[in-house]
Amino acid sequence: QVQLVESGGGLVQAGGSLRLSCSASARTFNMYNTGWFRQAPGKEREFVAGIRWIAINTYYADSVKGRFTTSRDNAKNTVYLQMNSLKPDDTAVYYCAASNKRGPIVVVPTEYEYWGQGTQVTVSS
């Protein structure tokens, strides 16, 4: 069982930056691929970024490529999402998720077994 806790959300002006953190309870967290998703009101949950358990491969949605960066520190059981050049369209609840499928990063939410509670990110214009 893996428990995930996100932090770092908040209110920021357009063009600003935030860094989200996702801390995991399991010592085996370094064996899980992780993904970041977001969900805006009235919209479906969408993939944002992912990183493989070996931290070599990352994958990003086109909408955030070049602005967001995901990384992980397996020694701290923590995954990060650095968000730069934020836009009002980035406003959503952001979730981290973990998958024990250690192949390529997948973008489908149902492929992830564990989820955090989410953290709100609001970008004002």
Backbone as JSON Lines, residues from 0, in Angstrom:
{"i":0,"aa":"Q","n":[0.84,-1.19,0.0],"ca":[0.0,0.0,0.0],"c":[0.88,1.24,0.0]}
{"i":1,"aa":"V","n":[0.51,2.22,-0.82],"ca":[1.27,3.47,-0.91],"c":[0.33,4.63,-0.61]}
{"i":2,"aa":"Q","n":[0.71,5.45,0.31],"ca":[-0.04,6.68,0.6],"c":[0.74,7.86,0.05]}
{"i":3,"aa":"L","n":[0.04,8.72,-0.67],"ca":[0.66,9.87,-1.32],"c":[0.05,11.16,-0.77]}
{"i":4,"aa":"V","n":[0.9,12.13,-0.5],"ca":[0.44,13.41,0.03],"c":[1.07,14.53,-0.78]}
{"i":5,"aa":"E","n":[0.23,15.31,-1.46],"ca":[0.73,16.45,-2.24],"c":[0.78,17.7,-1.37]}
{"i":6,"aa":"S","n":[1.67,18.58,-1.74],"ca":[1.75,19.9,-1.1],"c":[2.33,20.88,-2.09]}
{"i":7,"aa":"G","n":[2.21,22.17,-1.75],"ca":[2.82,23.2,-2.59],"c":[1.88,23.98,-3.47]}
{"i":8,"aa":"G","n":[0.61,23.63,-3.47],"ca":[-0.33,24.38,-4.28],"c":[-0.58,25.76,-3.69]}
{"i":9,"aa":"G","n":[-1.32,26.56,-4.45],"ca":[-1.64,27.89,-3.96],"c":[-2.12,28.79,-5.07]}
{"i":10,"aa":"L","n":[-2.14,30.07,-4.76],"ca":[-2.57,31.1,-5.71],"c":[-1.35,31.83,-6.22]}
{"i":11,"aa":"V","n":[-1.27,31.98,-7.54],"ca":[-0.12,32.64,-8.15],"c":[-0.61,33.44,-9.36]}
{"i":12,"aa":"Q","n":[0.08,34.51,-9.67],"ca":[-0.27,35.3,-10.84],"c":[0.26,34.63,-12.11]}
{"i":13,"aa":"A","n":[-0.39,34.92,-13.21],"ca":[0.07,34.4,-14.5],"c":[1.53,34.78,-14.72]}
{"i":14,"aa":"G","n":[2.29,33.82,-15.22],"ca":[3.72,34.01,-15.41],"c":[4.56,33.57,-14.23]}
{"i":15,"aa":"G","n":[3.92,33.29,-13.11],"ca":[4.63,32.88,-11.91],"c":[4.96,31.4,-11.91]}
{"i":16,"aa":"S","n":[5.51,30.96,-10.76],"ca":[5.96,29.57,-10.62],"c":[5.47,28.98,-9.31]}
{"i":17,"aa":"L","n":[5.31,27.69,-9.31],"ca":[5.03,26.91,-8.11],"c":[5.75,25.58,-8.23]}
{"i":18,"aa":"R","n":[6.09,25.0,-7.08],"ca":[6.64,23.65,-7.07],"c":[5.76,22.78,-6.19]}
{"i":19,"aa":"L","n":[5.22,21.76,-6.79],"ca":[4.43,20.78,-6.05],"c":[5.33,19.63,-5.61]}
{"i":20,"aa":"S","n":[5.03,19.11,-4.44],"ca":[5.74,17.94,-3.92],"c":[4.73,16.83,-3.66]}
{"i":21,"aa":"C","n":[5.18,15.62,-3.8],"ca":[4.35,14.45,-3.52],"c":[5.2,13.48,-2.7]}
{"i":22,"aa":"S","n":[4.84,13.34,-1.44],"ca":[5.59,12.47,-0.54],"c":[4.87,11.15,-0.39]}
{"i":23,"aa":"A","n":[5.64,10.07,-0.42],"ca":[5.06,8.73,-0.36],"c":[5.44,8.03,0.93]}
{"i":24,"aa":"S","n":[4.54,7.16,1.39],"ca":[4.77,6.47,2.66],"c":[5.61,5.22,2.5]}
{"i":25,"aa":"A","n":[5.57,4.6,1.34],"ca":[6.17,3.29,1.18],"c":[7.67,3.37,0.9]}
{"i":26,"aa":"R","n":[8.43,2.49,1.56],"ca":[9.86,2.46,1.3],"c":[10.17,1.95,-0.1]}
{"i":27,"aa":"T","n":[9.18,1.28,-0.71],"ca":[9.36,0.75,-2.06],"c":[8.92,1.74,-3.13]}
{"i":28,"aa":"F","n":[8.69,3.0,-2.74],"ca":[8.19,3.99,-3.69],"c":[9.12,4.12,-4.88]}
{"i":29,"aa":"N","n":[10.41,3.85,-4.66],"ca":[11.36,4.0,-5.77],"c":[11.15,2.94,-6.85]}
{"i":30,"aa":"M","n":[10.22,2.02,-6.63],"ca":[9.93,1.0,-7.63],"c":[8.68,1.33,-8.45]}
{"i":31,"aa":"Y","n":[8.1,2.5,-8.21],"ca":[6.85,2.88,-8.87],"c":[7.09,3.99,-9.89]}
{"i":32,"aa":"N","n":[6.46,3.85,-11.06],"ca":[6.34,5.01,-11.94],"c":[5.35,5.99,-11.31]}
{"i":33,"aa":"T","n":[5.57,7.27,-11.52],"ca":[4.65,8.25,-10.96],"c":[4.17,9.22,-12.04]}
{"i":34,"aa":"G","n":[2.98,9.71,-11.82],"ca":[2.4,10.66,-12.75],"c":[1.75,11.81,-12.01]}
{"i":35,"aa":"W","n":[1.68,12.94,-12.69],"ca":[0.92,14.09,-12.22],"c":[-0.28,14.29,-13.15]}
{"i":36,"aa":"F","n":[-1.43,14.48,-12.54],"ca":[-2.65,14.74,-13.27],"c":[-3.29,16.0,-12.72]}
{"i":37,"aa":"R","n":[-4.22,16.55,-13.47],"ca":[-4.97,17.7,-12.97],"c":[-6.42,17.61,-13.44]}
{"i":38,"aa":"Q","n":[-7.26,18.25,-12.66],"ca":[-8.68,18.26,-12.99],"c":[-9.26,19.63,-12.68]}
{"i":39,"aa":"A","n":[-9.76,20.27,-13.71],"ca":[-10.42,21.56,-13.57],"c":[-11.92,21.33,-13.42]}
{"i":40,"aa":"P","n":[-12.63,22.27,-12.84],"ca":[-14.08,22.1,-12.67],"c":[-14.78,21.83,-14.0]}
{"i":41,"aa":"G","n":[-15.6,20.78,-14.0],"ca":[-16.37,20.45,-15.19],"c":[-15.59,19.73,-16.27]}
{"i":42,"aa":"K","n":[-14.32,19.41,-15.99],"ca":[-13.48,18.74,-16.98],"c":[-13.01,17.39,-16.45]}
{"i":43,"aa":"E","n":[-12.59,16.55,-17.37],"ca":[-12.05,15.25,-16.97],"c":[-10.62,15.41,-16.45]}
{"i":44,"aa":"R","n":[-10.22,14.43,-15.65],"ca":[-8.85,14.42,-15.16],"c":[-7.91,14.17,-16.34]}
{"i":45,"aa":"E","n":[-6.86,14.97,-16.43],"ca":[-5.94,14.85,-17.55],"c":[-4.5,14.68,-17.09]}
{"i":46,"aa":"F","n":[-3.76,13.96,-17.88],"ca":[-2.35,13.72,-17.6],"c":[-1.57,15.01,-17.81]}
{"i":47,"aa":"V","n":[-0.6,15.24,-16.93],"ca":[0.26,16.42,-17.03],"c":[1.71,16.01,-17.28]}
{"i":48,"aa":"A","n":[2.24,15.13,-16.42],"ca":[3.65,14.75,-16.53],"c":[3.85,13.42,-15.82]}
{"i":49,"aa":"G","n":[4.9,12.71,-16.22],"ca":[5.2,11.45,-15.56],"c":[6.69,11.19,-15.56]}
{"i":50,"aa":"I","n":[7.12,10.36,-14.62],"ca":[8.52,10.0,-14.53],"c":[8.62,8.54,-14.14]}
{"i":51,"aa":"R","n":[9.51,7.82,-14.8],"ca":[9.67,6.4,-14.5],"c":[10.39,6.2,-13.19]}
{"i":52,"aa":"W","n":[10.26,4.98,-12.64],"ca":[10.84,4.66,-11.34],"c":[12.36,4.83,-11.32]}
{"i":53,"aa":"I","n":[13.02,4.65,-12.46],"ca":[14.46,4.8,-12.52],"c":[14.86,6.23,-12.8]}
{"i":54,"aa":"A","n":[13.87,7.13,-12.9],"ca":[14.09,8.57,-13.01],"c":[14.86,8.98,-14.25]}
{"i":55,"aa":"I","n":[14.94,8.11,-15.23],"ca":[15.64,8.47,-16.45],"c":[14.69,9.07,-17.47]}
{"i":56,"aa":"N","n":[13.5,8.54,-17.53],"ca":[12.55,8.95,-18.56],"c":[11.44,9.79,-17.97]}
{"i":57,"aa":"T","n":[11.15,10.88,-18.64],"ca":[10.01,11.71,-18.3],"c":[9.14,11.9,-19.53]}
{"i":58,"aa":"Y","n":[7.91,12.27,-19.29],"ca":[6.97,12.47,-20.39],"c":[5.99,13.57,-19.98]}
{"i":59,"aa":"Y","n":[5.67,14.44,-20.96],"ca":[4.84,15.6,-20.64],"c":[3.69,15.74,-21.64]}
{"i":60,"aa":"A","n":[2.59,16.26,-21.14],"ca":[1.51,16.67,-22.04],"c":[1.99,17.86,-22.87]}
{"i":61,"aa":"D","n":[1.5,17.95,-24.09],"ca":[1.92,19.05,-24.97],"c":[1.62,20.41,-24.35]}
{"i":62,"aa":"S","n":[0.55,20.49,-23.57],"ca":[0.13,21.77,-23.01],"c":[1.1,22.32,-21.97]}
{"i":63,"aa":"V","n":[1.96,21.46,-21.42],"ca":[2.89,21.93,-20.38],"c":[4.35,21.75,-20.77]}
{"i":64,"aa":"K","n":[4.6,21.14,-21.92],"ca":[5.98,20.88,-22.34],"c":[6.75,22.18,-22.43]}
{"i":65,"aa":"G","n":[7.93,22.19,-21.85],"ca":[8.76,23.39,-21.85],"c":[8.51,24.32,-20.68]}
{"i":66,"aa":"R","n":[7.41,24.1,-19.95],"ca":[7.09,24.94,-18.8],"c":[7.15,24.16,-17.49]}
{"i":67,"aa":"F","n":[6.78,22.9,-17.52],"ca":[6.75,22.06,-16.32],"c":[7.87,21.04,-16.38]}
{"i":68,"aa":"T","n":[8.38,20.69,-15.2],"ca":[9.41,19.67,-15.09],"c":[9.1,18.78,-13.89]}
{"i":69,"aa":"T","n":[9.11,17.47,-14.13],"ca":[8.94,16.55,-13.01],"c":[10.26,15.88,-12.7]}
{"i":70,"aa":"S","n":[10.48,15.63,-11.43],"ca":[11.7,14.97,-10.99],"c":[11.38,14.17,-9.75]}
{"i":71,"aa":"R","n":[12.31,13.35,-9.32],"ca":[12.08,12.57,-8.11],"c":[13.37,12.41,-7.33]}
{"i":72,"aa":"D","n":[13.2,12.31,-6.02],"ca":[14.3,12.03,-5.11],"c":[13.91,10.75,-4.38]}
{"i":73,"aa":"N","n":[14.4,9.64,-4.86],"ca":[13.99,8.36,-4.27],"c":[14.49,8.19,-2.84]}
{"i":74,"aa":"A","n":[15.57,8.85,-2.51],"ca":[16.06,8.77,-1.13],"c":[15.08,9.42,-0.16]}
{"i":75,"aa":"K","n":[14.32,10.38,-0.66],"ca":[13.33,11.07,0.17],"c":[11.91,10.6,-0.1]}
{"i":76,"aa":"N","n":[11.76,9.61,-0.98],"ca":[10.41,9.13,-1.34],"c":[9.52,10.28,-1.81]}
{"i":77,"aa":"T","n":[10.05,11.17,-2.62],"ca":[9.33,12.37,-3.01],"c":[9.48,12.61,-4.51]}
{"i":78,"aa":"V","n":[8.37,13.03,-5.1],"ca":[8.34,13.43,-6.51],"c":[7.94,14.9,-6.56]}
{"i":79,"aa":"Y","n":[8.48,15.6,-7.53],"ca":[8.24,17.04,-7.64],"c":[7.67,17.4,-9.01]}
{"i":80,"aa":"L","n":[6.92,18.5,-9.02],"ca":[6.47,19.08,-10.28],"c":[6.76,20.57,-10.21]}
{"i":81,"aa":"Q","n":[7.78,20.99,-10.94],"ca":[8.12,22.41,-11.02],"c":[7.32,23.02,-12.15]}
{"i":82,"aa":"M","n":[6.54,24.03,-11.83],"ca":[5.66,24.65,-12.82],"c":[6.07,26.11,-13.0]}
{"i":83,"aa":"N","n":[6.51,26.44,-14.19],"ca":[6.93,27.8,-14.53],"c":[6.0,28.38,-15.6]}
{"i":84,"aa":"S","n":[6.07,29.69,-15.74],"ca":[5.28,30.39,-16.76],"c":[3.81,29.96,-16.69]}
{"i":85,"aa":"L","n":[3.28,29.96,-15.5],"ca":[1.91,29.48,-15.31],"c":[0.9,30.37,-16.0]}
{"i":86,"aa":"K","n":[-0.16,29.71,-16.47],"ca":[-1.24,30.39,-17.19],"c":[-2.56,30.15,-16.46]}
{"i":87,"aa":"P","n":[-3.53,31.02,-16.65],"ca":[-4.85,30.77,-16.03],"c":[-5.42,29.4,-16.4]}
{"i":88,"aa":"D","n":[-5.14,28.9,-17.58],"ca":[-5.63,27.58,-17.99],"c":[-5.01,26.44,-17.18]}
{"i":89,"aa":"D","n":[-3.96,26.72,-16.43],"ca":[-3.35,25.7,-15.57],"c":[-4.09,25.54,-14.26]}
{"i":90,"aa":"T","n":[-5.08,26.39,-14.01],"ca":[-5.86,26.3,-12.77],"c":[-6.59,24.98,-12.69]}
{"i":91,"aa":"A","n":[-6.36,24.24,-11.6],"ca":[-6.96,22.91,-11.42],"c":[-6.53,22.36,-10.08]}
{"i":92,"aa":"V","n":[-7.14,21.25,-9.71],"ca":[-6.62,20.44,-8.61],"c":[-5.6,19.48,-9.21]}
{"i":93,"aa":"Y","n":[-4.41,19.47,-8.63],"ca":[-3.33,18.63,-9.13],"c":[-3.17,17.41,-8.22]}
{"i":94,"aa":"Y","n":[-3.04,16.26,-8.86],"ca":[-2.9,15.0,-8.15],"c":[-1.61,14.29,-8.56]}
{"i":95,"aa":"C","n":[-0.97,13.65,-7.61],"ca":[0.09,12.73,-8.0],"c":[-0.46,11.31,-7.87]}
{"i":96,"aa":"A","n":[0.12,10.43,-8.65],"ca":[-0.34,9.04,-8.69],"c":[0.85,8.13,-8.9]}
{"i":97,"aa":"A","n":[0.71,6.89,-8.44],"ca":[1.79,5.92,-8.54],"c":[1.27,4.65,-9.19]}
{"i":98,"aa":"S","n":[2.12,4.07,-10.02],"ca":[1.78,2.84,-10.71],"c":[2.9,1.82,-10.53]}
{"i":99,"aa":"N","n":[2.52,0.58,-10.26],"ca":[3.55,-0.46,-10.15],"c":[3.87,-1.09,-11.51]}
{"i":100,"aa":"K","n":[3.34,-0.54,-12.58],"ca":[3.7,-0.96,-13.93],"c":[4.93,-0.16,-14.34]}
{"i":101,"aa":"R","n":[6.06,-0.82,-14.42],"ca":[7.32,-0.09,-14.57],"c":[7.81,0.04,-16.01]}
{"i":102,"aa":"G","n":[6.9,-0.07,-16.93],"ca":[7.24,0.14,-18.34],"c":[7.19,1.62,-18.66]}
{"i":103,"aa":"P","n":[6.89,1.95,-19.92],"ca":[6.8,3.36,-20.3],"c":[5.7,4.09,-19.52]}
{"i":104,"aa":"I","n":[5.85,5.37,-19.41],"ca":[4.86,6.19,-18.72],"c":[3.52,6.1,-19.46]}
{"i":105,"aa":"V","n":[2.46,5.9,-18.72],"ca":[1.14,5.85,-19.32],"c":[0.36,7.09,-18.9]}
{"i":106,"aa":"V","n":[-0.57,7.51,-19.75],"ca":[-1.29,8.75,-19.5],"c":[-2.73,8.52,-19.05]}
{"i":107,"aa":"V","n":[-3.12,7.26,-18.93],"ca":[-4.5,6.92,-18.56],"c":[-4.6,6.82,-17.05]}
{"i":108,"aa":"P","n":[-5.49,7.58,-16.43],"ca":[-5.59,7.57,-14.96],"c":[-5.86,6.18,-14.38]}
{"i":109,"aa":"T","n":[-6.62,5.36,-15.08],"ca":[-6.98,4.05,-14.53],"c":[-5.8,3.1,-14.43]}
{"i":110,"aa":"E","n":[-4.67,3.46,-15.03],"ca":[-3.46,2.62,-14.94],"c":[-2.68,2.88,-13.67]}
{"i":111,"aa":"Y","n":[-3.1,3.82,-12.87],"ca":[-2.4,4.16,-11.63],"c":[-3.21,3.64,-10.45]}
{"i":112,"aa":"E","n":[-2.52,2.94,-9.55],"ca":[-3.2,2.28,-8.44],"c":[-3.39,3.2,-7.23]}
{"i":113,"aa":"Y","n":[-2.48,4.15,-7.06],"ca":[-2.48,4.96,-5.84],"c":[-2.55,6.43,-6.2]}
{"i":114,"aa":"W","n":[-3.32,7.18,-5.39],"ca":[-3.54,8.6,-5.65],"c":[-3.43,9.41,-4.37]}
{"i":115,"aa":"G","n":[-2.93,10.63,-4.52],"ca":[-2.97,11.57,-3.42],"c":[-4.33,12.26,-3.35]}
{"i":116,"aa":"Q","n":[-4.48,13.13,-2.36],"ca":[-5.76,13.8,-2.15],"c":[-5.92,15.03,-3.04]}
{"i":117,"aa":"G","n":[-4.84,15.49,-3.64],"ca":[-4.9,16.64,-4.53],"c":[-4.54,17.94,-3.84]}
{"i":118,"aa":"T","n":[-4.02,18.87,-4.62],"ca":[-3.7,20.2,-4.11],"c":[-4.16,21.22,-5.16]}
{"i":119,"aa":"Q","n":[-4.77,22.29,-4.67],"ca":[-5.36,23.28,-5.58],"c":[-4.28,24.24,-6.08]}
{"i":120,"aa":"V","n":[-4.28,24.45,-7.38],"ca":[-3.43,25.47,-8.0],"c":[-4.35,26.45,-8.73]}
{"i":121,"aa":"T","n":[-4.23,27.71,-8.37],"ca":[-5.05,28.75,-8.98],"c":[-4.13,29.82,-9.57]}
{"i":122,"aa":"V","n":[-4.3,30.08,-10.86],"ca":[-3.48,31.06,-11.55],"c":[-4.38,32.22,-11.97]}
{"i":123,"aa":"S","n":[-4.08,33.38,-11.44],"ca":[-4.9,34.56,-11.75],"c":[-4.31,35.31,-12.95]}
{"i":124,"aa":"S","n":[-5.2,35.95,-13.7],"ca":[-4.74,36.69,-14.89],"c":[-4.4,38.12,-14.56]}
